[in-house]
């Protein structure tokens, strides 16, 4: 019993210490964003890596999810004679939740793993120590560009996910229910507003910052050589996805209150 209490207490203390270290890293990163030099070329490189290279997987996945939703709902709506409302329901679900969360989970898994593996490899090979020796700040050089790029890329990828999902649902609504594209889009008026759209997009800014900070922190605290990098990468992906899902709940409640 005593050992259990000690292990539980040790785990809680360790968790609080890690949360505090992440908070300190977040504070230092935000502060360094506004302090020159501004490494725009590094930010552009990360925009390409995080944003542009993630577009294909976001488009394909969102199209498929939109089609699946209509296929699953088609017969139920047809039975109740409510084919005309399938557009507003699926579109509202996408712009509020599915698009932002789906894009964040997909890109967060891909980007979080890449950030942790890259920085973790630099940590175990002492390249980060070399950066400090040369008088540079590794947070300014490694964390800030990824932080900025993630905050910019995630909202745009969520917009692409929203549009792709709606187009996919429109295609299947025409095929399965005979709802023509013109009727599909006209049915959205009065149901899907800009407030719904922006509430979903705004959440992805927080998700992007979360993925970048978690990936960078775990990468910079990696130990144990190549095996440690593998463990850190897996841990980063799991933690990022869990925090995105939990954060989505609290952000949704907050936006509904506001």
ABEGO torsion letter per residue (X at the ends): XAAAAAAAAAAAAAAAAAAAAAAAAAAAAAAAAABOBBBAAAAAAAAAAAAAAAAAAAAAAAAAAAAAAAAAAAAAAAAAGAAAAAAAAAAAAAAAAAAAAAAAAAAAAAAAAAAAAAAAAAAAAGAAAAAAAAGBBAAAAAAAAAAAAAAAAAAAAAAAAAAAAAAAAAAAAAAAAGBBAAAAAAAABGABBAAAAAAAAAAAAAAAAAAAAAAAAAAAABBGEAAAAAAAAAAAAAAAAAAAAAAAAAAAAAAAAX
